[in-house]
Structures are given as C-alpha cells and as structure tokens.
C-alpha cells in the first residue's frame, strides 16, 4: 500500500492525539521544508565555490556531513515519528548542505547542468501533482510495481557499492549506453514515487492520523524530491559525458 518507507511508517502509526492531520497542513509543512532546503542549498553552493568556480574543501565536508546527518535523522524519525516536528527542519537543513555541495561539483564539470536539473525536478513535482489530482486512482494501481522497482534500484546501488569496495567496475556505473538507460529508468521510478507520496498523504489525512504526522509526511516527500533531483543530475551528467567522448 506504500512505497516510500517514511510514508509507510506514518500510515502504520497508532499514536493519535486530539487533533488530526490535514492535506493542507501537510502541504504547508512540505513547502516550509522545501524552502529551508533550498535556502541552505544556495548558501552551501556559494560557500563551497572558490573564486575560480571550482569546488573547495568545504564541498566534500558539507556533502559528507549533510548526507550522514540526513540519513541518521530519517532513521530516527522512521522509528519515532513523534519527533518529526522537532527534527524535520534539521533534516531539511542537512539536505540543503548535501544538495548544495554536490551541485557545486556537477556545475563545475558540466556547465548549466544544475539549472536544467532544477527545472526538470520542479516540472516533475508539478506534473505528478496535476496527474494525481486528475487520476487519483492511478497511484493505487502502480503502487506495488513502484515499490518493487524502488527496492530493486536500492539493491542495485548496494551491489554497485560493494563491487567498488573490491575495485570491480560495475556495468551500471560510468557513461555507457547501459548506464544511461538505467539512469533513465531510475529517474522514472523516482518520479513515480512522488505520485505514491501524494496518495499516502491523502490516505493519512483520511485515516485521521495525528497532527505531528504532517511533518512526518512532509519529510517523506522531501526525501523523494531530493532523490529525483540527484538522479536527474546524474542522468544529465552521463548524457553530457557520453556526448563529449
């Protein structure tokens, strides 16, 4: 019934208080977290860029700290959703550090790639939202397939990570046509997860989940949006590199 693990945890929550969450409340929390992420990302981008436009020493530090802190906070909120109102903004800031710092690296090697990735990410969010409003039943029909494909992608990434530790070149890494095709596939699955997130927020509101779940669902949506952005960045980089070779 759910593909995003953050959303799954929220729907399984059995802790209720006097006030129930609403779709509008989750929307407002989502916008707030996205704005925090964008603000920190912009600040991080400029801090991590030297006078020549190259990534400086802060780029690696910010990406590492942002990635680790963000991952830890997500796991904490998964096991303790009641902490979402307190931790969600810190998570958004951590994601901002991560997104801003890695964007510096991509921008240095591939001119204009960050702007393209941002536009495509925003279009993905808007398009999937409009599609969900027009066809709300579609999310339920693709839910199981999206869940299976998402888990498959996670397993593939984990396999690639293990192979890299042993110095083995994974076929889905690099800039080969196969790697580009897999990247396109991953972007499509990530975007499809947005539809599932919207649907899960609606289901959570209908189920009368507690008010703090608005922050929890907002974090889940932010997780997917950042994933979409990063995957689009990688796809555009692979396409640009393959064309230059």
N, C-alpha and C positions, 0 to 999 in steps of 0.2 A: 504493500500500500504506500510505501515511501522509499525514495532512493537516496536522498541526502541524509546522512546519519544524524546531523543536527536536528533536522525536522522529525526524523523517526523518534528520537529521544523525547522531543516535545510532545508528540502525539501519544507516547506511552506514559507520560507523566500522570500520576494520580494525586498530585498535590493541588488542591484548589483553595482559593481564598474567596472573599466576599465579592470581588469584582472580576468579571470575566474579560478576556482579551477581545479586541475587535480588529477587523481588517484595516480600518482607518488607523488604529493605534499602531499596528504592525507596520503599516506603510510609513507613518511618520517616524517611527524608530529606525526603519531601514534608510530613509532619506538622511536622517541625522548621522548614522554610522557611515554612510557613503560620503557625506560631506567631510567628516573627520578624516576618513581615509584619504580623500583627495587633497585636503589641506596639508596633511602630514607628508603625503607623497610629493607634492610640489616643493615643500620645504626641503625634504630629503633629496630631491633631484638636484636642487641648486647647491646644497651643501656638499654633495658627492661629486660635483663637477668642478674641475680646476679651470684656470684661466684659458687654457687651450681647448676646452671642451672635452677633455679626457676624464675618465673615472679616476678619482683619487683614492687614498687609503680608506676613506670612510665608506666607500661603496661596498666593499667586502664585509666590513664590520656591520653596517646597517642591514644588509641583506641577511647576514647570518643571525644577528640579534632579532630582527623582525620575524624571520622565519621560525626560529626556535620559540620565541615568546608567543607568537601567534598560535603555533601548534599546541603548546602547553595549555594556553588559555582555552582553546577549543575543547581539548580533552577534559579539562576541569568542568567546563560548562556542560559537556555531554553527560558527565556523571552527577553533576549538581546544577540542574537548570535554574534553581532559585538564585544562583549567583550571577546569572546573566545580566541583570540590571547594573550590577557593580563592575563586572569585568568586560562588558561588551565594548565600552568606549576605549579601554586599554587595548582590546583586541583590534579595534579599528585603527588605532594609532600604530600598533605593531605592523599591521598590514600596509599602512601607509609607508612606513620605513622600508619594508620589503619591496613594495611596488616601485617606489621612487628610486631606490638604489639599483634595482635590476634594469629599470628603464634607462638609466644613465648609460649602462654598458651597451644595451641594444641600440640606443640613439647614436653612440659613438661609431659603432661598426656599420650601422645601416641608417642612412640619412632618411628622415621622415617616417621611420617605422613606428615610432611611439604615437604620433598623431594619427596614423592610419589605424593602429590597434585600438586607440581610444574611441575613434569614430565607429569602428566595427563593433566594439563592445557595447557602446551606447545603443546602436541600432539593434543589436541582438536583444538587449533588455526591453527596448520599446516594442520591437516586433513580436517577441514572445508574449509580452503582456497583452498586446492587442489581440493576438491569436487566441490567448486563453480566454479573454473576455468574449470573443466571438464563438469559440468552441470549447467551453469548459470541460466537456466530456472527453476531449482528446487526451488530456493529461492522464486520466484513469486508464485509457486504452494503451498508452505507451509506457505506463509506469513500470511494469515488470521488465520489459525489454530494456528500458533505460537503466534500471537497477543492475541488471546482469552485465550490460555493456560497461557501466561505470566500474563495477568490481573487476571486470576483465582488464580494463585500462590500468587500474591500480596495481593489479598483479603483474602486468607487463612492465610497468615502471619499476616495480620492485625487482623483477628479474633483471632488467637492464642495470639497475644499481648494483646488484650482486655481481654481475658479469664484469662491470667496470672495476670492481674491487680486485678482481683477478686479472685485470689487464686485457680482457676479452672485448673485442669490438662488437657491440650489439647491432644487428642489422637495421633496427628501427631508429638508431641514432644517426647523426650525420645529415647529409643533404641529398641522399639518393631518392629516386622516384618512390621507392617503397616507404622511406621515412616521411616524405611529403604526404603520401597517401594516408599513412597512419595518423599524421598530424591533422589532416583534414577531417578524418574520422573522429578524432578526439575532440576537435572543436565542435563538431556537430553534436556529439554526446553531451559535452559541457553545456551547450546552449539548450539542449533538450531538458537538462536538469533544471533550468530556470522555470520551465512550464510546470514541472513537478513541485518546485518550491512554492509557486503561486497557489497551486491547488492545495498544498498542505497547509498553507496559511489560512485559506478559506475553510478547510476541514477543521483546523484548530479552533477557529472562531465559532463555527457551528457547534463544536463539541463543548463550548463554554470553558476552555482552558483558562487558567488564572492569568491575571494581568501581566505578571512578570514574563510570561511566555512571549509577549510581543517583542521584547529584547532578544529572547532566545531565537525566535523565528527570523528576526532581522539579521542576527549573526549568521544563521544558516544561509540566508540569501546572499549576504556579503561574501561568504566563503565561495559560493558558486560564481558570483560576478568576478571575483579576483581570479578564479580558475579560468574562466572564459578569457579574460584579458591576457593572462600569461600564455595560454595555449595559442591565442591569436598572434601574440608576439613571436612565439617560436615558429609558427607556420609561416608568417611573413618573412622571418629571417632565413628559413630554409629555402623558400622560393627565391629570395633575393640572392642567396649564395649560389644556388644551382644555376641561376641565370648568368652569374658572373664567371662561372668556370668554363 
